[in-house]
Every structure is written in structure tokens, then in C-alpha cells.
Amino acid sequence: MQADQHAHQPADAELSEVDLLMRLARRWRHLGSADAGVRGLAPHQQRALLALARLTRRAEGGVRVSVLAKHLGIAPRSATEVADALESAGLIGRAPDPSDRRAVLLTLTDAGRRIVGEVRDRRRAAGDAALGVLSPADRAELRRLLLTLLADPPAH
């Protein structure tokens, strides 16, 4: 493995920090979904459940599909398809939006909340394994740097 790392150093030197972060994110995404997934859910379905869990904590009563789509960076039609599959699996429910009878709100079911916990546990374990090469001090510094980057989004 170490010889392989040295073989890639010249090419890696040409990569920007953003390129390196993207490469690392792809590797970790693969680690977190290397097997069939939690209860057979595809990675995009797992991401949608996690997003719905975060969004519903802030929005009482549920979240509109359009909000989920925006949060995930996908088209509303794609978010509807994901929601349909998650509803069929019994992981989310739909309820009328009291402020607009034409709209529906997505909510997690009890089964959906259990799956969210399982997905978080698996992702945490994959992260712990991936970060195991870092010392506790380096890991704390990485966390501090990442939080700094996330707190100050780049200007467009």
C-alpha cells in the first residue's frame, strides 16, 4: 500500500485541495455503502432518509417534497420518486399540508426513524474506520477545519 501511495504522489501534487476533498468524499461514500445497504436501501434512499430526519427536526408537521429536493440538490420529480419508494417501504408517511391543501408533507414513520439510526451508526463506523489513521489531535483539527469550511460557504 505504501509503495502504491508513493507511485501516485506526482499526480496528487497537481490536485487542488477541493480535488482531494472530492476524491476522499467518493472513497468514503463507497465505504459507507460498500454492501447492500441498510435493509436493502440504495445510497440515495439512505441520504434522503437522513435529510428528512434533519429537516423534520426543524419543521414541525413534516417537509414538502420540494424542500427535500432542494436540500438533496435533485429535481422535485426525482425526490417524488424517492419518496414514493420510501413510502412503499413503510419508512415515511405523507400527510396533507394544513397551510396548502394541494401540498403534502413527508414525515418519518417509526420504522423510518429506526433505519435512520442504523444508517447513522453504519456511517459513523465507516468514518471511524477511515479516520483511524489519524491521531486524536489530528482528527480534532480536521473536524475544526471542516466545520470552519462549512460555516463560511464560498461566494459565487
C-alpha positions as CSV (number, residue, x, y, z in Angstrom):
1,M,0.0,0.0,0.0
2,Q,2.8,2.5,0.9
3,A,4.6,1.8,-2.4
4,D,1.3,2.5,-4.2
5,Q,0.9,5.8,-2.3
6,H,4.4,6.9,-3.4
7,A,3.6,6.0,-7.0
8,H,0.7,8.5,-7.0
9,Q,2.5,11.4,-5.4
10,P,3.5,13.3,-8.5
11,A,-0.1,13.3,-9.9
12,D,-1.5,14.0,-6.4
13,A,0.7,17.1,-6.2
14,E,-1.2,18.6,-9.1
15,L,-4.6,18.2,-7.4
16,S,-6.2,21.1,-5.6
17,E,-7.5,20.8,-2.0
18,V,-11.0,20.7,-3.4
19,D,-10.0,17.9,-5.8
20,L,-8.5,16.0,-2.8
21,L,-11.7,16.5,-0.8
22,M,-13.9,15.3,-3.6
23,R,-11.7,12.2,-4.1
24,L,-11.9,11.5,-0.4
25,A,-15.6,12.0,-0.3
26,R,-16.1,9.5,-3.1
27,R,-13.9,7.0,-1.3
28,W,-15.8,7.4,2.0
29,R,-19.2,7.3,0.2
30,H,-18.1,3.9,-1.2
31,L,-17.0,2.7,2.3
32,G,-20.4,3.7,3.8
33,S,-22.3,1.9,1.1
34,A,-20.0,-1.0,0.2
35,D,-22.5,-3.7,0.9
36,A,-26.2,-4.0,0.0
37,G,-27.1,-1.1,2.4
38,V,-29.3,-0.9,5.4
39,R,-32.3,-3.1,4.8
40,G,-31.7,-3.1,1.0
41,L,-31.9,0.7,0.7
42,A,-29.9,2.3,-2.1
43,P,-27.4,5.0,-1.0
44,H,-29.6,7.8,-2.4
45,Q,-32.6,6.5,-0.4
46,Q,-30.4,6.5,2.7
47,R,-29.3,10.1,2.0
48,A,-33.0,11.1,1.6
49,L,-34.0,9.5,4.9
50,L,-31.1,11.2,6.7
51,A,-32.1,14.6,5.1
52,L,-35.7,14.1,6.0
53,A,-34.7,13.4,9.6
54,R,-32.7,16.6,9.7
55,L,-35.3,18.7,8.0
56,T,-38.2,17.4,10.1
57,R,-36.4,18.3,13.3
58,R,-36.7,21.9,12.2
59,A,-40.1,21.8,10.6
60,E,-42.9,20.5,12.7
61,G,-45.5,18.5,10.9
62,G,-43.3,17.4,8.1
63,V,-41.5,18.6,5.0
64,R,-42.7,19.2,1.5
65,V,-41.1,17.2,-1.4
66,S,-39.8,20.5,-2.9
67,V,-37.9,21.2,0.3
68,L,-36.4,17.7,0.3
69,A,-35.5,18.0,-3.4
70,K,-33.7,21.4,-2.8
71,H,-31.9,20.0,0.2
72,L,-30.6,17.0,-1.8
73,G,-29.9,19.0,-4.9
74,I,-32.2,17.0,-7.1
75,A,-35.3,17.7,-9.3
76,P,-38.6,17.6,-7.5
77,R,-39.8,14.7,-9.7
78,S,-36.7,12.7,-8.6
79,A,-37.5,13.5,-4.9
80,T,-41.1,12.4,-5.5
81,E,-39.8,9.0,-6.9
82,V,-37.5,8.6,-3.9
83,A,-40.4,9.5,-1.5
84,D,-42.7,7.0,-3.3
85,A,-40.2,4.2,-2.8
86,L,-39.6,5.1,0.9
87,E,-43.4,5.3,1.5
88,S,-43.8,1.9,-0.2
89,A,-41.2,0.5,2.2
90,G,-43.1,1.9,5.2
91,L,-40.3,4.3,6.1
92,I,-42.1,7.6,5.5
93,G,-45.7,8.8,5.5
94,R,-47.5,11.6,3.7
95,A,-50.0,14.0,5.3
96,P,-51.9,17.0,3.9
97,D,-50.1,20.3,4.5
98,P,-52.5,22.3,6.7
99,S,-51.3,25.5,5.1
100,D,-52.0,24.3,1.5
101,R,-54.4,21.5,0.8
102,R,-52.7,20.9,-2.6
103,A,-49.4,20.0,-1.0
104,V,-48.3,17.1,1.2
105,L,-45.8,16.8,4.0
106,L,-43.4,14.0,4.3
107,T,-42.7,12.5,7.8
108,L,-40.7,9.6,9.1
109,T,-42.5,6.6,10.4
110,D,-41.2,4.8,13.5
111,A,-39.6,2.2,11.1
112,G,-38.0,5.1,9.2
113,R,-36.6,6.6,12.4
114,R,-35.1,3.2,13.3
115,I,-33.5,3.0,9.8
116,V,-32.1,6.5,10.2
117,G,-30.4,5.3,13.4
118,E,-29.0,2.3,11.7
119,V,-27.7,4.4,8.7
120,R,-26.1,6.9,11.1
121,D,-24.5,4.0,13.1
122,R,-23.0,2.5,9.9
123,R,-21.8,5.8,8.6
124,R,-20.2,6.6,12.0
125,A,-18.5,3.2,12.0
126,A,-17.2,3.7,8.4
127,G,-16.0,7.2,9.3
128,D,-14.2,5.8,12.4
129,A,-12.5,3.2,10.3
130,A,-11.5,5.7,7.7
131,L,-10.2,8.2,10.2
132,G,-8.4,5.5,12.3
133,V,-5.1,6.5,10.6
134,L,-5.3,10.0,12.3
135,S,-4.2,10.8,15.8
136,P,-6.9,12.1,18.1
137,A,-5.3,15.6,17.8
138,D,-5.3,15.4,14.0
139,R,-8.9,14.2,14.0
140,A,-10.0,17.1,16.2
141,E,-8.1,19.5,13.9
142,L,-9.7,18.0,10.8
143,R,-13.1,18.4,12.4
144,R,-12.4,22.0,13.3
145,L,-11.2,22.8,9.8
146,L,-14.3,21.1,8.2
147,L,-16.7,23.0,10.4
148,T,-14.9,26.2,9.5
149,L,-15.3,25.5,5.8
150,L,-19.0,24.5,6.2
151,A,-19.8,27.6,8.3
152,D,-18.5,30.0,5.7
153,P,-19.9,29.0,2.2
154,P,-17.8,30.3,-0.7
155,A,-19.2,33.3,-2.6
156,H,-20.3,32.7,-6.1
